[in-house]
Amino acid sequence: MIATPAVDKDCDYPVAIREKDLLRVPSFTLEAHALCTMCGERFGIGYPRTSKHETELTFGAAELPRKLTEILAKDHRQVRQHKHLIDLR
């Protein structure tokens, strides 16, 4: 059985979702893609719902892949699996 990432539909904060789980998440606004440099797993970066602040999201989107890369590297350093859903606040 494959777990579906639990996503709060009303959240306005950015998250990363494993690419293979993206189809199971309704109403996801995809801003960018990122790749784990250690294992090659792909992630979609974005927001669980369409935000009212589209222009604000675009400016912050450049920081999100860098932040995700740091989180993924930490997972590998601590020998733990990547989460299905990663909070990027």
N, CA, C and O atoms as a printed pandas DataFrame, in Angstrom:
     atom_number atom_name residue_name chain_id  residue_number  x_coord  y_coord  z_coord
0              1         N          MET        A               1    0.845   -1.182    0.000
1              2        CA          MET        A               1    0.000    0.000    0.000
2              3         C          MET        A               1    0.888    1.242    0.000
3              4         O          MET        A               1    1.819    1.342    0.800
4              5         N          ILE        A               2    0.606    2.173   -0.882
5              6        CA          ILE        A               2    1.383    3.403   -1.000
6              7         C          ILE        A               2    0.667    4.513   -0.243
7              8         O          ILE        A               2   -0.527    4.741   -0.438
8              9         N          ALA        A               3    1.396    5.191    0.611
9             10        CA          ALA        A               3    0.812    6.281    1.393
10            11         C          ALA        A               3    0.648    7.525    0.531
11            12         O          ALA        A               3    1.508    7.848   -0.289
12            13         N          THR        A               4   -0.460    8.211    0.729
13            14        CA          THR        A               4   -0.691    9.477    0.061
14            15         C          THR        A               4   -0.250   10.582    0.999
15            16         O          THR        A               4   -0.632   10.573    2.169
16            17         N          PRO        A               5    0.536   11.528    0.528
17            18        CA          PRO        A               5    0.971   12.598    1.414
18            19         C          PRO        A               5   -0.220   13.409    1.911
19            20         O          PRO        A               5   -1.098   13.787    1.136
20            21         N          ALA        A               6   -0.236   13.667    3.203
21            22        CA          ALA        A               6   -1.307   14.470    3.789
22            23         C          ALA        A               6   -0.979   15.936    3.563
23            24         O          ALA        A               6    0.035   16.440    4.045
24            25         N          VAL        A               7   -1.846   16.612    2.827
25            26        CA          VAL        A               7   -1.614   18.014    2.510
26            27         C          VAL        A               7   -2.810   18.814    2.992
27            28         O          VAL        A               7   -3.953   18.487    2.673
28            29         N          ASP        A               8   -2.549   19.854    3.754
29            30        CA          ASP        A               8   -3.592   20.759    4.218
30            31         C          ASP        A               8   -3.978   21.662    3.052
31            32         O          ASP        A               8   -3.157   22.444    2.572
32            33         N          LYS        A               9   -5.213   21.556    2.599
33            34        CA          LYS        A               9   -5.667   22.315    1.428
34            35         C          LYS        A               9   -5.634   23.828    1.640
35            36         O          LYS        A               9   -5.563   24.584    0.671
36            37         N          ASP        A              10   -5.683   24.276    2.889
37            38        CA          ASP        A              10   -5.750   25.708    3.171
38            39         C          ASP        A              10   -4.400   26.334    3.472
39            40         O          ASP        A              10   -4.341   27.516    3.811
40            41         N          CYS        A              11   -3.319   25.582    3.359
41            42        CA          CYS        A              11   -2.020   26.154    3.707
42            43         C          CYS        A              11   -1.494   27.023    2.570
43            44         O          CYS        A              11   -1.749   26.762    1.395
44            45         N          ASP        A              12   -0.762   28.052    2.948
45            46        CA          ASP        A              12   -0.174   28.990    1.991
46            47         C          ASP        A              12    1.337   28.888    1.957
47            48         O          ASP        A              12    1.998   29.735    1.356
48            49         N          TYR        A              13    1.892   27.877    2.584
49            50        CA          TYR        A              13    3.336   27.754    2.636
50            51         C          TYR        A              13    3.824   26.744    1.600
51            52         O          TYR        A              13    3.084   25.838    1.216
52            53         N          PRO        A              14    5.066   26.898    1.148
53            54        CA          PRO        A              14    5.599   26.002    0.120
54            55         C          PRO        A              14    5.955   24.625    0.673
55            56         O          PRO        A              14    6.385   24.491    1.819
56            57         N          VAL        A              15    5.767   23.606   -0.165
57            58        CA          VAL        A              15    6.126   22.240    0.186
58            59         C          VAL        A              15    6.805   21.578   -1.000
59            60         O          VAL        A              15    6.677   22.030   -2.138
60            61         N          ALA        A              16    7.524   20.508   -0.721
61            62        CA          ALA        A              16    8.103   19.677   -1.769
62            63         C          ALA        A              16    7.436   18.318   -1.657
63            64         O          ALA        A              16    7.288   17.784   -0.558
64            65         N          ILE        A              17    7.038   17.764   -2.773
65            66        CA          ILE        A              17    6.388   16.456   -2.812
66            67         C          ILE        A              17    7.157   15.579   -3.786
67            68         O          ILE        A              17    7.514   16.011   -4.882
68            69         N          ARG        A              18    7.410   14.335   -3.370
69            70        CA          ARG        A              18    8.112   13.419   -4.271
70            71         C          ARG        A              18    7.350   13.353   -5.583
71            72         O          ARG        A              18    6.121   13.288   -5.590
72            73         N          GLU        A              19    8.068   13.369   -6.677
73            74        CA          GLU        A              19    7.432   13.418   -7.991
74            75         C          GLU        A              19    6.449   12.267   -8.200
75            76         O          GLU        A              19    5.393   12.459   -8.802
76            77         N          LYS        A              20    6.785   11.086   -7.714
77            78        CA          LYS        A              20    5.884    9.949   -7.908
78            79         C          LYS        A              20    4.600   10.076   -7.102
79            80         O          LYS        A              20    3.652    9.331   -7.351
80            81         N          ASP        A              21    4.539   11.000   -6.143
81            82        CA          ASP        A              21    3.331   11.216   -5.349
82            83         C          ASP        A              21    2.501   12.404   -5.836
83            84         O          ASP        A              21    1.389   12.607   -5.349
84            85         N          LEU        A              22    3.007   13.186   -6.775
85            86        CA          LEU        A              22    2.327   14.405   -7.213
86            87         C          LEU        A              22    0.926   14.152   -7.770
87            88         O          LEU        A              22    0.026   14.965   -7.556
88            89         N          LEU        A              23    0.729   13.058   -8.467
89            90        CA          LEU        A              23   -0.584   12.790   -9.062
90            91         C          LEU        A              23   -1.659   12.527   -8.018
91            92         O          LEU        A              23   -2.847   12.646   -8.315
92            93         N          ARG        A              24   -1.261   12.172   -6.802
93            94        CA          ARG        A              24   -2.217   11.881   -5.741
94            95         C          ARG        A              24   -2.601   13.120   -4.938
95            96         O          ARG        A              24   -3.440   13.038   -4.041
96            97         N          VAL        A              25   -2.001   14.261   -5.247
97            98        CA          VAL        A              25   -2.270   15.487   -4.501
98            99         C          VAL        A              25   -3.139   16.397   -5.364
99           100         O          VAL        A              25   -2.690   16.894   -6.397
100          101         N          PRO        A              26   -4.384   16.614   -4.940
101          102        CA          PRO        A              26   -5.257   17.487   -5.722
102          103         C          PRO        A              26   -4.879   18.954   -5.570
103          104         O          PRO        A              26   -4.427   19.367   -4.502
104          105         N          SER        A              27   -5.052   19.727   -6.598
105          106        CA          SER        A              27   -4.895   21.174   -6.566
106          107         C          SER        A              27   -3.527   21.620   -6.076
107          108         O          SER        A              27   -3.432   22.386   -5.117
108          109         N          PHE        A              28   -2.471   21.149   -6.721
109          110        CA          PHE        A              28   -1.114   21.530   -6.350
110          111         C          PHE        A              28   -0.583   22.495   -7.392
111          112         O          PHE        A              28   -0.604   22.188   -8.584
112          113         N          THR        A              29   -0.102   23.667   -6.960
113          114        CA          THR        A              29    0.481   24.652   -7.864
114          115         C          THR        A              29    1.984   24.414   -7.910
115          116         O          THR        A              29    2.697   24.731   -6.958
116          117         N          LEU        A              30    2.456   23.866   -8.999
117          118        CA          LEU        A              30    3.861   23.512   -9.154
118          119         C          LEU        A              30    4.671   24.737   -9.557
119          120         O          LEU        A              30    4.365   25.394  -10.552
120          121         N          GLU        A              31    5.706   25.041   -8.779
121          122        CA          GLU        A              31    6.570   26.195   -9.041
122          123         C          GLU        A              31    7.905   25.784   -9.645
123          124         O          GLU        A              31    8.452   26.499  -10.485
124          125         N          ALA        A              32    8.438   24.625   -9.221
125          126        CA          ALA        A              32    9.759   24.201   -9.673
126          127         C          ALA        A              32    9.925   22.703   -9.438
127          128         O          ALA        A              32    9.129   22.073   -8.741
128          129         N          HIS        A              33   10.961   22.160  -10.028
129          130        CA          HIS        A              33   11.360   20.766   -9.789
130          131         C          HIS        A              33   12.746   20.793   -9.165
131          132         O          HIS        A              33   13.529   21.715   -9.395
132          133         N          ALA        A              34   13.035   19.773   -8.375
133          134        CA          ALA        A              34   14.369   19.648   -7.790
134          135         C          ALA        A              34   14.753   18.180   -7.771
135          136         O          ALA        A              34   13.895   17.298   -7.737
136          137         N          LEU        A              35   16.038   17.937   -7.794
137          138        CA          LEU        A              35   16.586   16.593   -7.839
138          139         C          LEU        A              35   17.534   16.426   -6.662
139          140         O          LEU        A              35   18.366   17.294   -6.400
140          141         N          CYS        A              36   17.405   15.297   -5.944
141          142        CA          CYS        A              36   18.349   15.012   -4.871
142          143         C          CYS        A              36   19.675   14.635   -5.527
143          144         O          CYS        A              36   19.730   13.700   -6.326
144          145         N          THR        A              37   20.731   15.352   -5.197
145          146        CA          THR        A              37   22.022   15.108   -5.831
146          147         C          THR        A              37   22.684   13.820   -5.335
147          148         O          THR        A              37   23.642   13.342   -5.944
148          149         N          MET        A              38   22.187   13.264   -4.249
149          150        CA          MET        A              38   22.768   12.036   -3.694
150          151         C          MET        A              38   22.133   10.774   -4.291
151          152         O          MET        A              38   22.846    9.848   -4.679
152          153         N          CYS        A              39   20.788   10.733   -4.367
153          154        CA          CYS        A              39   20.107    9.514   -4.806
154          155         C          CYS        A              39   19.330    9.681   -6.109
155          156         O          CYS        A              39   18.884    8.694   -6.694
156          157         N          GLY        A              40   19.164   10.918   -6.567
157          158        CA          GLY        A              40   18.489   11.161   -7.829
158          159         C          GLY        A              40   16.975   11.238   -7.750
159          160         O          GLY        A              40   16.320   11.370   -8.783
160          161         N          GLU        A              41   16.393   11.161   -6.548
161          162        CA          GLU        A              41   14.938   11.254   -6.432
162          163         C          GLU        A              41   14.479   12.659   -6.805
163          164         O          GLU        A              41   15.106   13.650   -6.430
164          165         N          ARG        A              42   13.361   12.732   -7.560
165          166        CA          ARG        A              42   12.855   14.022   -8.041
166          167         C          ARG        A              42   11.704   14.496   -7.158
167          168         O          ARG        A              42   10.920   13.696   -6.647
168          169         N          PHE        A              43   11.622   15.816   -6.991
169          170        CA          PHE        A              43   10.581   16.438   -6.181
170          171         C          PHE        A              43    9.952   17.593   -6.942
171          172         O          PHE        A              43   10.622   18.293   -7.700
172          173         N          GLY        A              44    8.666   17.781   -6.731
173          174        CA          GLY        A              44    7.966   18.956   -7.225
174          175         C          GLY        A              44    7.872   19.946   -6.080
175          176         O          GLY        A              44    7.548   19.561   -4.957
176          177         N          ILE        A              45    8.146   21.196   -6.343
177          178        CA          ILE        A              45    8.091   22.233   -5.320
178          179         C          ILE        A              45    6.950   23.179   -5.671
179          180         O          ILE        A              45    6.821   23.617   -6.815
180          181         N          GLY        A              46    6.132   23.487   -4.682
181          182        CA          GLY        A              46    5.031   24.391   -4.942
182          183         C          GLY        A              46    4.132   24.575   -3.737
183          184         O          GLY        A              46    4.572   24.493   -2.590
184          185         N          TYR        A              47    2.873   24.825   -4.018
185          186        CA          TYR        A              47    1.902   25.144   -2.982
186          187         C          TYR        A              47    0.695   24.226   -3.129
187          188         O          TYR        A              47    0.249   23.963   -4.245
188          189         N          PRO        A              48    0.157   23.732   -2.000
189          190        CA          PRO        A              48   -0.955   22.786   -2.041
190          191         C          PRO        A              48   -2.225   23.315   -2.679
191          192         O          PRO        A              48   -3.098   22.527   -3.044
192          193         N          ARG        A              49   -2.352   24.590   -2.822
193          194        CA          ARG        A              49   -3.529   25.137   -3.501
194          195         C          ARG        A              49   -3.110   26.388   -4.256
195          196         O          ARG        A              49   -2.005   26.893   -4.058
196          197         N          THR        A              50   -3.969   26.883   -5.105
197          198        CA          THR        A              50   -3.668   28.102   -5.833
198          199         C          THR        A              50   -3.714   29.273   -4.866
199          200         O          THR        A              50   -4.717   29.480   -4.183
200          201         N          SER        A              51   -2.658   30.021   -4.809
201          202        CA          SER        A              51   -2.567   31.137   -3.872
202          203         C          SER        A              51   -3.136   32.402   -4.486
203          204         O          SER        A              51   -3.127   32.583   -5.704
204          205         N          LYS        A              52   -3.627   33.265   -3.624
205          206        CA          LYS        A              52   -4.123   34.570   -4.060
206          207         C          LYS        A              52   -2.969   35.511   -4.359
207          208         O          LYS        A              52   -3.151   36.562   -4.974
208          209         N          HIS        A              53   -1.782   35.125   -3.918
209          210        CA          HIS        A              53   -0.613   35.989   -4.040
210          211         C          HIS        A              53    0.370   35.433   -5.061
211          212         O          HIS        A              53    1.537   35.216   -4.734
212          213         N          GLU        A              54   -0.071   35.202   -6.273
213          214        CA          GLU        A              54    0.749   34.591   -7.318
214          215         C          GLU        A              54    2.087   35.305   -7.515
215          216         O          GLU        A              54    3.110   34.640   -7.674
216          217         N          THR        A              55    2.106   36.631   -7.509
217          218        CA          THR        A              55    3.355   37.346   -7.750
218          219         C          THR        A              55    4.339   37.158   -6.605
219          220         O          THR        A              55    5.546   37.083   -6.837
220          221         N          GLU        A              56    3.844   37.080   -5.377
221          222        CA          GLU        A              56    4.731   36.863   -4.233
222          223         C          GLU        A              56    5.381   35.490   -4.318
223          224         O          GLU        A              56    6.542   35.331   -3.940
224          225         N          LEU        A              57    4.652   34.501   -4.808
225          226        CA          LEU        A              57    5.168   33.145   -4.889
226          227         C          LEU        A              57    6.340   33.065   -5.852
227          228         O          LEU        A              57    7.312   32.360   -5.580
228          229         N          THR        A              58    6.272   33.757   -6.944
229          230        CA          THR        A              58    7.317   33.704   -7.950
230          231         C          THR        A              58    8.637   34.229   -7.405
231          232         O          THR        A              58    9.693   33.676   -7.715
232          233         N          PHE        A              59    8.600   35.277   -6.608
233          234        CA          PHE        A              59    9.829   35.831   -6.047
234          235         C          PHE        A              59   10.472   34.864   -5.058
235          236         O          PHE        A              59   11.696   34.737   -5.038
236          237         N          GLY        A              60    9.682   34.186   -4.243
237          238        CA          GLY        A              60   10.217   33.255   -3.258
238          239         C          GLY        A              60   10.605   31.922   -3.845
239          240         O          GLY        A              60   11.332   31.162   -3.205
240          241         N          ALA        A              61   10.147   31.611   -5.038
241          242        CA          ALA        A              61   10.378   30.306   -5.648
242          243         C          ALA        A              61   11.856   30.040   -5.931
243          244         O          ALA        A              61   12.267   28.879   -5.962
244          245         N          ALA        A              62   12.646   31.054   -6.131
245          246        CA          ALA        A              62   14.070   30.863   -6.414
246          247         C          ALA        A              62   14.817   30.295   -5.217
247          248         O          ALA        A              62   15.801   29.576   -5.394
248          249         N          GLU        A              63   14.377   30.598   -4.012
249          250        CA          GLU        A              63   15.017   30.107   -2.788
250          251         C          GLU        A              63   14.636   28.657   -2.482
251          252         O          GLU        A              63   15.401   27.943   -1.834
252          253         N          LEU        A              64   13.483   28.226   -2.933
253          254        CA          LEU        A              64   12.948   26.918   -2.536
254          255         C          LEU        A              64   13.819   25.738   -2.960
255          256         O          LEU        A              64   14.045   24.856   -2.132
256          257         N          PRO        A              65   14.324   25.661   -4.194
257          258        CA          PRO        A              65   15.182   24.521   -4.547
258          259         C          PRO        A              65   16.447   24.439   -3.691
259          260         O          PRO        A              65   16.885   23.343   -3.340
260          261         N          ARG        A              66   17.032   25.583   -3.354
261          262        CA          ARG        A              66   18.223   25.587   -2.509
262          263         C          ARG        A              66   17.900   25.049   -1.118
263          264         O          ARG        A              66   18.655   24.256   -0.555
264          265         N          LYS        A              67   16.780   25.488   -0.579
265          266        CA          LYS        A              67   16.362   25.035    0.751
266          267         C          LYS        A              67   16.082   23.526    0.729
267          268         O          LYS        A              67   16.474   22.811    1.651
268          269         N          LEU        A              68   15.409   23.045   -0.318
269          270        CA          LEU        A              68   15.120   21.620   -0.428
270          271         C          LEU        A              68   16.410   20.813   -0.544
271          272         O          LEU        A              68   16.531   19.754    0.072
272          273         N          THR        A              69   17.367   21.293   -1.320
273          274        CA          THR        A              69   18.644   20.590   -1.468
274          275         C          THR        A              69   19.326   20.423   -0.113
275          276         O          THR        A              69   19.898   19.369    0.167
276          277         N          GLU        A              70   19.270   21.448    0.723
277          278        CA          GLU        A              70   19.854   21.358    2.064
278          279         C          GLU        A              70   19.144   20.301    2.912
279          280         O          GLU        A              70   19.793   19.536    3.624
280          281         N          ILE        A              71   17.825   20.261    2.835
281          282        CA          ILE        A              71   17.046   19.279    3.602
282          283         C          ILE        A              71   17.361   17.867    3.133
283          284         O          ILE        A              71   17.547   16.968    3.954
284          285         N          LEU        A              72   17.422   17.662    1.819
285          286        CA          LEU        A              72   17.695   16.332    1.275
286          287         C          LEU        A              72   19.102   15.867    1.645
287          288         O          LEU        A              72   19.300   14.693    1.958
288          289         N          ALA        A              73   20.079   16.770    1.614
289          290        CA          ALA        A              73   21.442   16.416    2.007
290          291         C          ALA        A              73   21.491   16.017    3.480
291          292         O          ALA        A              73   22.207   15.088    3.854
292          293         N          LYS        A              74   20.734   16.716    4.307
293          294        CA          LYS        A              74   20.681   16.385    5.730
294          295         C          LYS        A              74   20.080   14.992    5.934
295          296         O          LYS        A              74   20.538   14.235    6.789
296          297         N          ASP        A              75   19.048   14.655    5.142
297          298        CA          ASP        A              75   18.472   13.301    5.208
298          299         C          ASP        A              75   19.563   12.257    4.984
299          300         O          ASP        A              75   19.649   11.276    5.723
300          301         N          HIS        A              76   20.386   12.465    3.975
301          302        CA          HIS        A              76   21.441   11.498    3.662
302          303         C          HIS        A              76   22.513   11.461    4.744
303          304         O          HIS        A              76   23.007   10.388    5.091
304          305         N          ARG        A              77   22.874   12.616    5.276
305          306        CA          ARG        A              77   23.869   12.639    6.361
306          307         C          ARG        A              77   23.370   11.904    7.595
307          308         O          ARG        A              77   24.155   11.282    8.311
308          309         N          GLN        A              78   22.064   11.972    7.847
309          310        CA          GLN        A              78   21.483   11.316    9.020
310          311         C          GLN        A              78   20.933    9.923    8.688
311          312         O          GLN        A              78   20.264    9.305    9.516
312          313         N          VAL        A              79   21.216    9.436    7.485
313          314        CA          VAL        A              79   20.826    8.112    7.007
314          315         C          VAL        A              79   19.329    7.854    7.256
315          316         O          VAL        A              79   18.948    6.884    7.910
316          317         N          ARG        A              80   18.507    8.745    6.718
317          318        CA          ARG        A              80   17.059    8.568    6.817
318          319         C          ARG        A              80   16.441    8.770    5.434
319          320         O          ARG        A              80   17.009    9.451    4.580
320          321         N          GLN        A              81   15.297    8.182    5.236
321          322        CA          GLN        A              81   14.589    8.281    3.959
322          323         C          GLN        A              81   13.988    9.680    3.808
323          324         O          GLN        A              81   13.681   10.347    4.796
324          325         N          HIS        A              82   13.828   10.108    2.564
325          326        CA          HIS        A              82   13.164   11.372    2.295
326          327         C          HIS        A              82   11.676   11.204    2.608
327          328         O          HIS        A              82   11.102   10.139    2.380
328          329         N          LYS        A              83   11.068   12.253    3.127
329          330        CA          LYS        A              83    9.634   12.245    3.401
330          331         C          LYS        A              83    8.869   12.380    2.085
331          332         O          LYS        A              83    9.404   12.846    1.079
332          333         N          HIS        A              84    7.604   11.959    2.118
333          334        CA          HIS        A              84    6.741   12.137    0.953
334          335         C          HIS        A              84    6.438   13.620    0.742
335          336         O          HIS        A              84    6.335   14.088   -0.391
336          337         N          LEU        A              85    6.296   14.350    1.849
337          338        CA          LEU        A              85    5.943   15.762    1.829
338          339         C          LEU        A              85    6.910   16.501    2.739
339          340         O          LEU        A              85    7.056   16.149    3.909
340          341         N          ILE        A              86    7.574   17.529    2.207
341          342        CA          ILE        A              86    8.557   18.275    2.981
342          343         C          ILE        A              86    8.109   19.730    3.068
343          344         O          ILE        A              86    7.906   20.392    2.050
344          345         N          ASP        A              87    7.963   20.206    4.273
345          346        CA          ASP        A              87    7.566   21.602    4.537
346          347         C          ASP        A              87    8.780   22.492    4.276
347          348         O          ASP        A              87    9.852   22.263    4.837
348          349         N          LEU        A              88    8.613   23.502    3.427
349          350        CA          LEU        A              88    9.724   24.394    3.071
350          351         C          LEU        A              88    9.591   25.793    3.671
351          352         O          LEU        A              88   10.202   26.737    3.171
352          353         N          ARG        A              89    8.808   25.936    4.728
353          354        CA          ARG        A              89    8.654   27.267    5.369
354          355         C          ARG        A              89    9.945   27.710    5.968
355          356         O          ARG        A              89   10.018   28.794    6.547
